Amino acid sequence: MRLAQIDHAIDVCEKHLREFALQGTEIEVYLTGFLLVFICAVFEEHIEGLVNARVSKSEDVALAAFARSATNQLFRSILTSEIAGLLGRFGDTHKHQFRDAMKGNERAETFFNNLVQNRHGTAHKAGSDLTFSEVVQFYSEGHVVLDAITTVLA
């Protein structure tokens, strides 16, 4: 599932890099770092939204509120191993469905996790070795992980 906010940010960044011939410059490095952090933030919001939508199906309003609150406490990383753990809190079936979906999408899972790991380095000043085009490629293929989460929580 591609996300409009991310697609728009990529389009804007690509336009500036192309129009002002900024490929290979320090500006590209900064835009790449921004994009890494932004993509992961949008992914995290989207995943939390999917979880919140799922728990809102409960007729027990207090239980749903508790689950939403607990998600914010439990969900600290969006690496696929952590996502599997979060989904496992809905029951082992959810965790196994997610892991099974990833079995046919190892490349997408790797790209998704590369975005998350490089975001961490960027956010903590260690930086990233990824180029702008690699970040775009990783997003273009890695967003499949979101499809699996959506399916599992449906």
C-alpha positions, 0 to 999 in steps of 0.5 A, spaced: 500 500 500 503 506 497 501 512 502 499 519 499 503 523 504 510 519 502 508 519 495 507 527 495 514 528 499 518 523 494 515 527 488 517 534 491 524 532 493 525 529 486 523 535 483 527 539 487 533 535 486 532 534 478 530 542 477 536 544 481 541 539 479 542 537 486 544 530 485 550 528 489 550 534 493 549 535 500 542 537 499 541 530 496 544 527 503 539 532 507 533 530 503 535 523 503 535 523 511 528 527 511 525 522 507 527 516 511 525 519 518 518 522 514 517 515 511 518 511 518 513 516 521 508 515 516 509 508 516 508 508 524 502 512 524 499 508 519 500 502 523 497 505 529 491 507 525 490 500 523 491 497 530 486 502 532 481 501 527 481 493 529 480 495 536 475 500 535 471 494 532 470 491 540 463 493 543 467 494 549 469 502 549 473 501 555 477 495 552 478 499 546 481 505 549 485 501 553 488 497 547 489 503 544 493 506 550 497 500 550 499 500 543 502 507 544 506 504 550 508 497 547 509 499 539 516 502 539 519 500 533 516 498 526 521 493 524 518 487 522 520 483 528 516 488 532 510 488 528 510 481 528 510 481 536 505 487 536 500 482 532 501 476 536 498 480 542 492 479 538 493 472 538 498 467 535 494 466 529 495 474 527 503 473 528 503 467 524 499 470 518 504 476 518 510 471 518 507 467 513 505 473 508 513 475 509 515 469 507 513 470 500 516 477 500 523 477 503 525 482 499 520 487 501 521 485 508 528 487 507 527 493 504 522 495 509 527 494 515 533 497 511 528 504 511 527 503 519 534 501 521 537 507 517 532 512 520 534 510 526 542 512 524 539 518 521 535 520 527 541 519 532 546 523 528 550 517 525 547 518 518 545 513 513 549 510 507 543 510 503 542 514 497 536 518 495 534 513 489 535 507 494 530 510 499 525 511 494 526 504 491 526 501 498 519 504 499 517 502 493 518 495 494 517 495 502 510 498 503 508 491 501 509 490 509 503 495 510 499 490 505 500 484 510 498 488 516 492 490 513 490 483 511 492 480 518 488 486 522 482 486 517 
